[in-house]
Amino acid sequence: MLDLIKKIYPYALAPVAPDTDKIADILCQELDFTVHEYPSGETYNGWTIPQSWEINHARLYYEGVLLFDGTDNPLSVFGYSQSFQGDLTLDDLIPHLSSRPDFPAEVGYHCDFYYKPHIKDWGLSIPYHLFKSLRPGNYHVDLQTTHRDGTMKVLDFHLPGKTTDTILFNAHNCHAIQANDDLAGVAVGVEVLKTLQERDDNYFSYRLIIAPEHFGTVFYLANLDKATRDTFKYCTFLEMLGNDNRLLLQRTFNGNTWIDEAAQHVLKYTKSPEVVNFRDSVGNDETVWEAPGYEVPTLSLSRWPFDEYHTTLDTPENLHEDKLQEAYDVVMDYIQIMETNTTITRNFEGLIALSNPKYDLYIPMWDPSKGVEMGDVKVEWNKFMNYVPRYFTGEISILEMAQRHNLPYKDTYEYLKKFEAKGLVNFDPVPMAARNQVHTMTTGS
């Protein structure tokens, strides 16, 4: 995953830009994306797709001497800045400058103009130590940018399953030279869909949407036919997953869907996870998916906060493959719950001798004659073996069983599949997540 991030990191991305188009071509070599294109100037609900934009050069002079050259650093110019050539006093210059006092040697990412096309202004992001050194005198700005009509590209990879009910993943690709925000989300999403593509028994259909933040999903959904939108059942927004921080899960708007419960169960078994309510932490396109008329329950998975956020320090060198892998594993684990969590009915009456070689379903527990001690986990498995025959009523899901006994879903599921292999039970072929979207959480979730 880190290799993909390094491959696409150096590009000067924007919601619409030549380098964003190049990234689309690279990602289409990873997965067979459909590329949706929306023209500059198209509007919806007050949103306007901007023109294609790039920086030609960006230089600041003081008394005729070059003070700052941001030409080769796409963060040095406010995103979607207009061109400007002229002389200014220090007082006139300062309103057009941005800096980061918390990172005095770095350049910050300024993206306010992206979302306010009515503002026709210009600006430079410079290191704070340079900003503090500015003194009265004559300044000259030579800033040239190019604006031309283009198309915003939204990448849409669709993987059909046994049902048209669809689980989506979303990440954005519009921040110039920002590795964690959000090329990390792009890389994890691509890896998840590659894995799902290798399976031939997915119950759900899946989609990965890679698009400019907000703009992409706003216009993708607005231009999509209602029949397709109605297949969208759950979504996860993936971002900032490669830094060295604990995983942060932000619940869906309602907070009580099957994907909420599945993800929270998996996170219980990671190191120091944090779970918060909808928009109680960093937020992004979950507001678009959850918007009125769509209302797709959408989680956000991230490692917020991280120090390098929106600075030139957000580089691949500050990311960790093992953190990306952990995020991937968490996603795959809760997708496995969504795919397999169902109810079970029995084909027997009476008590089964689990230790009989015919069944071989007994999990060894405490045995004083053999000096085997019984820890907390074994206590739970012992209770589970005694409880589980009564759970085969077609009313209790596998996840609910795992939660009642504080057992990982994966281990619980694998144990119960042994009952099926012995012909003792039948698994309902329809997972709980496909039966209803809203679910009242069980105790222990």
C-alpha positions as a printed NumPy array, in Angstrom:
array([[  0.   ,   0.   ,   0.   ],
       [  2.836,   2.396,   0.805],
       [  4.314,   1.738,  -2.646],
       [  1.099,   2.969,  -4.291],
       [  1.115,   6.08 ,  -2.091],
       [  4.7  ,   6.859,  -3.103],
       [  3.772,   6.403,  -6.765],
       [  0.952,   8.952,  -6.725],
       [  2.244,  11.333,  -4.037],
       [  4.358,  13.792,  -6.098],
       [  1.493,  15.105,  -8.214],
       [ -0.004,  18.595,  -7.911],
       [ -3.572,  17.54 ,  -7.242],
       [ -6.683,  19.706,  -7.118],
       [-10.4  ,  18.964,  -7.628],
       [ -9.804,  19.565, -11.342],
       [ -6.215,  19.621, -12.588],
       [ -3.948,  17.989, -15.18 ],
       [ -2.152,  16.019, -12.454],
       [ -5.436,  14.788, -11.019],
       [ -6.187,  13.381, -14.48 ],
       [ -2.793,  11.631, -14.458],
       [ -3.591,  10.074, -11.076],
       [ -6.854,   8.76 , -12.519],
       [ -4.89 ,   6.989, -15.26 ],
       [ -2.521,   5.422, -12.72 ],
       [ -5.341,   4.191, -10.49 ],
       [ -7.144,   2.693, -13.469],
       [ -4.133,   0.382, -13.803],
       [ -4.826,  -0.859, -10.258],
       [ -8.55 ,  -1.528, -10.71 ],
       [-10.868,  -1.378, -13.702],
       [-12.552,   1.871, -12.686],
       [-15.344,   3.502, -14.612],
       [-14.384,   7.181, -14.949],
       [-17.316,   9.59 , -14.637],
       [-16.631,  13.115, -15.929],
       [-18.44 ,  16.299, -14.928],
       [-17.678,  19.595, -16.7  ],
       [-16.377,  22.758, -15.101],
       [-19.208,  25.151, -14.306],
       [-21.83 ,  22.46 , -13.586],
       [-23.788,  23.391, -10.483],
       [-25.864,  21.534,  -7.903],
       [-27.289,  22.801,  -4.614],
       [-24.881,  25.742,  -4.647],
       [-21.838,  23.622,  -5.467],
       [-19.933,  24.56 ,  -8.636],
       [-17.342,  22.366, -10.324],
       [-14.247,  24.562, -10.686],
       [-12.039,  24.976, -13.703],
       [ -8.885,  22.999, -14.245],
       [ -6.109,  24.811, -12.399],
       [ -2.327,  24.696, -12.263],
       [  0.581,  26.846, -11.106],
       [  3.009,  28.227, -13.674],
       [  5.256,  30.158, -11.331],
       [  5.039,  31.856,  -7.922],
       [  7.749,  34.281,  -6.778],
       [  7.983,  36.951,  -4.102],
       [ 10.64 ,  39.696,  -4.253],
       [ 11.752,  42.242,  -1.674],
       [ 13.481,  45.389,  -2.955],
       [ 14.211,  43.557,  -6.203],
       [ 15.745,  40.482,  -4.511],
       [ 14.056,  37.06 ,  -4.749],
       [ 12.715,  36.289,  -1.294],
       [ 10.573,  33.205,  -1.942],
       [ 10.048,  30.891,  -4.913],
       [  7.103,  28.542,  -4.553],
       [  6.972,  27.477,  -8.192],
       [  7.848,  23.837,  -7.542],
       [  5.819,  23.465,  -4.34 ],
       [  2.081,  23.195,  -5.074],
       [  1.239,  24.088,  -1.464],
       [  2.954,  27.471,  -1.827],
       [ -0.006,  28.926,  -3.683],
       [ -3.549,  29.097,  -2.323],
       [ -5.583,  26.472,  -4.12 ],
       [ -7.387,  28.021,  -7.116],
       [ -5.534,  31.298,  -6.668],
       [ -5.809,  33.859,  -9.429],
       [ -2.729,  35.263, -11.16 ],
       [ -1.196,  38.474,  -9.851],
       [  1.743,  40.621, -10.875],
       [  2.442,  43.857,  -9.073],
       [  4.162,  45.889,  -6.38 ],
       [  2.791,  46.074,  -2.84 ],
       [  3.613,  47.485,   0.548],
       [  3.966,  45.088,   3.476],
       [  0.522,  46.071,   4.752],
       [ -1.032,  45.282,   1.371],
       [  0.871,  41.993,   1.067],
       [  0.08 ,  40.473,   4.46 ],
       [ -3.653,  39.745,   3.764],
       [ -2.501,  37.565,   0.855],
       [ -0.116,  35.442,   2.925],
       [ -0.66 ,  32.346,   5.031],
       [  1.792,  30.581,   7.347],
       [  1.871,  27.932,  10.072],
       [  3.385,  29.143,  13.385],
       [  3.272,  25.572,  14.703],
       [  5.579,  24.46 ,  11.859],
       [  7.771,  27.518,  11.218],
       [  9.92 ,  25.918,   8.511],
       [  7.054,  24.306,   6.577],
       [  4.387,  25.431,   4.13 ],
       [  0.7  ,  24.936,   4.934],
       [ -2.119,  23.779,   2.678],
       [ -4.696,  26.488,   1.893],
       [ -7.837,  25.237,   0.122],
       [-10.527,  27.761,   1.028],
       [-10.933,  29.067,  -2.532],
       [-11.812,  25.586,  -3.825],
       [-15.216,  25.812,  -2.217],
       [-15.864,  29.53 ,  -2.782],
       [-15.595,  30.129,  -6.518],
       [-17.165,  33.557,  -6.107],
       [-13.919,  34.707,  -4.45 ],
       [-11.492,  35.818,  -7.157],
       [ -8.347,  36.398,  -5.139],
       [ -4.761,  35.244,  -4.831],
       [ -2.441,  34.152,  -2.076],
       [  0.869,  32.573,  -1.132],
       [  1.634,  30.122,   1.664],
       [  5.108,  30.761,   3.049],
       [  7.112,  29.405,   6.   ],
       [  6.347,  31.173,   9.269],
       [  9.997,  32.019,   9.919],
       [ 10.001,  33.93 ,   6.616],
       [  6.711,  35.624,   7.452],
       [  8.119,  36.839,  10.791],
       [ 11.167,  38.284,   9.047],
       [  9.184,  40.516,   6.698],
       [  9.77 ,  44.231,   7.177],
       [  8.411,  47.387,   5.568],
       [  9.542,  48.087,   2.029],
       [  8.692,  47.386,  -1.568],
       [  7.488,  43.886,  -2.432],
       [  6.844,  42.477,  -5.882],
       [  4.671,  39.435,  -6.56 ],
       [  4.961,  37.447,  -9.779],
       [  2.263,  34.778,  -9.583],
       [  0.905,  33.121, -12.688],
       [ -1.714,  30.389, -12.639],
       [ -3.744,  28.842, -15.432],
       [ -7.522,  28.375, -15.314],
       [ -9.242,  26.556, -18.137],
       [-12.407,  24.513, -18.537],
       [-11.97 ,  20.82 , -17.835],
       [-13.794,  17.872, -16.323],
       [-13.811,  16.6  , -12.776],
       [-13.177,  12.871, -12.766],
       [-14.792,  10.446, -10.301],
       [-13.43 ,   6.903, -10.246],
       [-16.061,   4.218,  -9.648],
       [-15.108,   0.554,  -9.297],
       [-18.147,  -1.723,  -9.105],
       [-17.823,  -5.334,  -7.967],
       [-21.122,  -7.249,  -8.345],
       [-22.085,  -9.812,  -5.693],
       [-24.947, -12.238,  -5.17 ],
       [-27.245,  -9.297,  -4.461],
       [-27.361,  -5.752,  -5.788],
       [-27.324,  -4.458,  -2.19 ],
       [-24.088,  -2.483,  -2.162],
       [-21.455,  -1.579,   0.421],
       [-19.355,   1.404,  -0.606],
       [-15.911,   2.75 ,   0.233],
       [-14.869,   6.32 ,  -0.454],
       [-11.577,   8.239,  -0.388],
       [-10.481,  11.539,  -1.906],
       [ -7.705,  12.417,  -4.346],
       [ -7.606,  16.22 ,  -4.504],
       [ -4.966,  17.332,  -1.956],
       [ -1.609,  18.201,  -3.501],
       [  1.421,  16.387,  -1.996],
       [ -0.534,  15.117,   1.014],
       [  0.296,  11.441,   1.558],
       [ -1.834,  10.65 ,   4.59 ],
       [ -4.667,  13.02 ,   3.666],
       [ -5.826,  11.177,   1.721],
       [ -3.701,   8.955,  -0.463],
       [ -3.555,   6.59 ,   2.509],
       [ -7.328,   6.147,   2.271],
       [ -7.063,   5.625,  -1.481],
       [ -4.421,   2.915,  -1.034],
       [ -6.361,   1.044,   1.661],
       [ -9.552,   1.221,  -0.414],
       [ -7.79 ,  -0.15 ,  -3.493],
       [ -6.298,  -3.02 ,  -1.484],
       [ -9.673,  -3.909,   0.069],
       [-11.391,  -4.066,  -3.336],
       [ -8.541,  -6.088,  -4.835],
       [ -9.036,  -8.668,  -2.083],
       [-12.815,  -8.728,  -2.482],
       [-12.346,  -9.109,  -6.233],
       [-10.472, -12.367,  -5.657],
       [-13.528, -13.917,  -3.969],
       [-16.36 , -15.557,  -5.848],
       [-18.848, -15.738,  -2.975],
       [-19.446, -12.107,  -1.965],
       [-23.042, -11.732,  -0.852],
       [-23.005,  -7.945,  -1.22 ],
       [-21.933,  -5.913,  -4.192],
       [-19.132,  -3.405,  -3.546],
       [-18.08 ,  -0.033,  -4.889],
       [-14.969,   2.06 ,  -4.371],
       [-15.43 ,   5.74 ,  -5.158],
       [-12.257,   7.845,  -5.43 ],
       [-13.107,  11.469,  -6.005],
       [-12.325,  15.064,  -5.033],
       [-13.483,  15.835,  -1.513],
       [-17.183,  16.776,  -1.414],
       [-17.258,  17.87 ,  -5.065],
       [-16.865,  14.331,  -6.336],
       [-19.537,  12.638,  -4.256],
       [-21.957,  15.572,  -4.546],
       [-21.999,  15.391,  -8.344],
       [-21.644,  11.609,  -8.544],
       [-24.787,  11.084,  -6.489],
       [-26.673,  13.957,  -8.126],
       [-26.088,  12.46 , -11.588],
       [-26.757,   8.849, -10.611],
       [-30.095,   7.228, -11.381],
       [-32.296,   6.611,  -8.351],
       [-32.468,   2.85 ,  -8.957],
       [-28.701,   2.587,  -8.547],
       [-28.649,   4.905,  -5.517],
       [-31.305,   2.769,  -3.864],
       [-28.921,  -0.212,  -3.892],
       [-26.48 ,   1.663,  -1.635],
       [-26.892,   0.219,   1.874],
       [-23.706,   1.124,   3.796],
       [-20.535,   3.143,   3.252],
       [-17.141,   3.789,   4.884],
       [-15.064,   6.898,   4.315],
       [-11.354,   6.032,   4.551],
       [ -8.775,   8.692,   5.361],
       [ -5.534,   9.41 ,   7.231],
       [ -4.772,   5.758,   7.958],
       [ -0.978,   5.599,   7.721],
       [  0.205,   7.744,  10.646],
       [  1.259,   6.448,  14.053],
       [ -1.957,   6.904,  16.031],
       [ -4.797,   4.7  ,  17.259],
       [ -7.708,   4.012,  14.949],
       [-10.663,   6.364,  15.238],
       [-14.124,   5.202,  14.198],
       [-16.856,   7.752,  13.652],
       [-20.339,   6.246,  13.756],
       [-23.028,   6.708,  11.132],
       [-25.636,   9.442,  11.611],
       [-28.079,   7.085,  13.329],
       [-25.254,   5.177,  14.979],
       [-27.237,   1.941,  15.294],
       [-26.85 ,   0.125,  11.993],
       [-25.287,  -3.268,  11.393],
       [-22.12 ,  -1.686,  10.019],
       [-21.781,   0.381,  13.213],
       [-22.06 ,  -2.751,  15.306],
       [-19.721,  -4.827,  13.142],
       [-17.002,  -2.161,  13.037],
       [-17.191,  -1.433,  16.759],
       [-16.899,  -5.13 ,  17.566],
       [-13.739,  -5.453,  15.464],
       [-12.186,  -2.3  ,  16.906],
       [-12.579,  -3.704,  20.433],
       [ -9.741,  -6.075,  19.567],
       [ -7.328,  -3.38 ,  18.326],
       [ -4.964,  -1.287,  20.438],
       [ -6.568,   1.74 ,  22.168],
       [ -9.317,   2.422,  19.634],
       [-11.577,   5.451,  19.88 ],
       [-15.234,   5.502,  18.825],
       [-17.173,   8.764,  18.523],
       [-20.541,   9.86 ,  17.227],
       [-21.215,  11.243,  13.765],
       [-19.137,  14.404,  13.081],
       [-17.762,  14.533,  16.619],
       [-14.293,  14.394,  15.102],
       [-12.687,  15.034,  11.717],
       [-15.285,  14.839,   8.972],
       [-15.528,  14.555,   5.229],
       [-17.822,  13.031,   2.62 ],
       [-19.914,  11.097,   5.119],
       [-22.117,  14.218,   5.148],
       [-22.725,  13.776,   1.409],
       [-23.632,  10.083,   1.611],
       [-25.841,  10.733,   4.635],
       [-27.529,  13.79 ,   3.048],
       [-31.34 ,  13.928,   2.844],
       [-32.7  ,  11.767,   0.055],
       [-29.62 ,   9.497,   0.074],
       [-29.204,   8.677,   3.782],
       [-26.604,   5.967,   3.249],
       [-25.291,   5.002,   6.724],
       [-21.625,   6.021,   6.512],
       [-18.768,   5.329,   8.896],
       [-15.512,   7.24 ,   8.902],
       [-12.285,   5.385,   9.728],
       [ -9.135,   7.424,  10.348],
       [ -6.177,   7.999,  12.651],
       [ -7.001,  11.589,  13.508],
       [ -5.258,  13.719,  14.647],
       [ -1.772,  13.727,  13.184],
       [  0.779,  16.514,  13.509],
       [  1.713,  16.819,   9.839],
       [ -1.871,  17.545,   8.747],
       [ -2.084,  20.037,   5.852],
       [  1.651,  20.785,   5.754],
       [  4.607,  19.851,   3.587],
       [  5.48 ,  17.266,   6.269],
       [  2.611,  15.001,   5.171],
       [  4.95 ,  12.803,   3.148],
       [  5.197,   9.036,   2.546],
       [  8.255,   8.984,   4.832],
       [  5.974,   9.747,   7.793],
       [  3.629,   6.83 ,   7.067],
       [  3.878,   3.234,   8.279],
       [  3.036,   0.115,   6.292],
       [  1.959,  -1.721,   9.437],
       [ -0.581,   1.014,  10.239],
       [ -2.013,   0.808,   6.736],
       [ -2.13 ,  -2.976,   7.107],
       [ -3.956,  -2.727,  10.438],
       [ -6.583,  -0.443,   8.895],
       [ -6.978,  -2.861,   5.973],
       [ -7.341,  -5.801,   8.393],
       [ -9.992,  -3.986,  10.435],
       [-12.016,  -3.178,   7.322],
       [-11.773,  -6.731,   6.011],
       [-12.792,  -8.112,   9.413],
       [-15.937,  -6.021,   9.705],
       [-16.824,  -6.683,   6.084],
       [-16.531, -10.38 ,   6.881],
       [-19.039,  -9.853,   9.697],
       [-21.371,  -8.037,   7.305],
       [-21.031, -10.917,   4.83 ],
       [-21.452, -13.825,   7.243],
       [-23.309, -12.67 ,  10.36 ],
       [-26.578, -14.567,  10.275],
       [-28.833, -16.772,  12.386],
       [-28.575, -20.536,  12.84 ],
       [-31.171, -23.297,  13.285],
       [-30.536, -26.778,  14.71 ],
       [-31.094, -30.2  ,  13.175],
       [-30.973, -32.14 ,  16.462],
       [-32.66 , -32.586,  19.837],
       [-31.05 , -33.223,  23.198],
       [-27.487, -32.712,  24.396],
       [-24.618, -33.406,  22.014],
       [-21.458, -35.051,  23.412],
       [-19.106, -32.435,  21.977],
       [-15.974, -34.423,  22.889],
       [-17.128, -37.518,  21.01 ],
       [-14.762, -38.076,  18.043],
       [-17.84 , -38.194,  15.833],
       [-18.333, -34.477,  16.509],
       [-14.961, -33.254,  17.885],
       [-16.507, -29.953,  18.981],
       [-15.164, -29.79 ,  22.536],
       [-12.696, -27.023,  23.412],
       [-10.337, -28.323,  26.156],
       [-10.775, -26.492,  29.426],
       [ -9.49 , -26.746,  32.993],
       [ -8.292, -30.19 ,  34.023],
       [ -6.681, -30.413,  37.504],
       [ -5.438, -33.927,  36.795],
       [ -3.363, -32.596,  33.879],
       [ -2.314, -29.35 ,  35.515],
       [ -4.126, -27.286,  32.876],
       [ -5.284, -23.929,  34.217],
       [ -8.442, -22.129,  33.135],
       [ -8.035, -18.474,  32.157],
       [-10.736, -15.88 ,  31.456],
       [-10.941, -16.75 ,  27.766],
       [-11.379, -20.444,  28.498],
       [-14.104, -19.61 ,  31.013],
       [-15.999, -17.755,  28.286],
       [-15.559, -20.599,  25.795],
       [-16.739, -23.065,  28.436],
       [-19.864, -21.009,  29.035],
       [-20.363, -20.62 ,  25.303],
       [-20.278, -24.396,  24.721],
       [-23.019, -24.766,  27.322],
       [-25.12 , -21.913,  25.985],
       [-24.724, -22.379,  22.259],
       [-27.226, -25.224,  21.654],
       [-29.982, -22.917,  22.881],
       [-28.867, -20.214,  20.432],
       [-29.72 , -22.364,  17.4  ],
       [-33.261, -20.979,  17.198],
       [-32.986, -18.805,  14.1  ],
       [-33.418, -15.709,  16.279],
       [-29.928, -14.821,  17.563],
       [-27.154, -13.703,  15.223],
       [-23.592, -14.953,  15.383],
       [-22.388, -11.462,  16.29 ],
       [-24.836, -11.308,  19.172],
       [-23.509, -14.648,  20.423],
       [-19.919, -13.361,  20.271],
       [-20.848, -10.161,  22.085],
       [-22.73 , -11.975,  24.859],
       [-19.616, -14.017,  25.641],
       [-16.918, -11.389,  24.912],
       [-15.467, -13.512,  22.146],
       [-14.022, -12.314,  18.825],
       [-16.498, -12.769,  15.986],
       [-13.951, -14.473,  13.754],
       [-13.241, -17.229,  16.305],
       [-16.926, -17.629,  17.131],
       [-17.878, -17.946,  13.473],
       [-15.164, -20.514,  12.762],
       [-16.291, -22.615,  15.733],
       [-19.941, -22.528,  14.652],
       [-19.037, -23.532,  11.104],
       [-17.798, -26.818,  12.589],
       [-21.369, -27.53 ,  13.75 ],
       [-22.545, -26.961,  10.203],
       [-19.844, -29.274,   8.834],
       [-21.175, -32.026,  11.125],
       [-24.702, -31.538,   9.802],
       [-25.982, -30.342,  13.193],
       [-27.146, -26.886,  12.102],
       [-28.16 , -24.787,   9.115],
       [-26.898, -21.246,   8.541],
       [-29.447, -18.812,   7.137],
       [-27.975, -17.779,   3.745],
       [-29.043, -14.148,   4.164],
       [-26.754, -12.068,   6.428],
       [-28.363,  -9.83 ,   9.036],
       [-27.019,  -6.697,   7.362],
       [-29.09 ,  -7.483,   4.278],
       [-32.338,  -7.928,   6.203],
       [-32.591,  -4.453,   7.701],
       [-30.307,  -1.45 ,   7.895],
       [-31.231,  -0.108,  11.32 ],
       [-30.484,  -2.332,  14.264],
       [-30.773,  -1.864,  18.012],
       [-27.39 ,  -2.534,  19.557],
       [-27.053,  -5.495,  21.846],
       [-25.51 ,  -5.277,  25.298],
       [-21.752,  -5.524,  25.122],
       [-21.347,  -3.989,  21.689]])
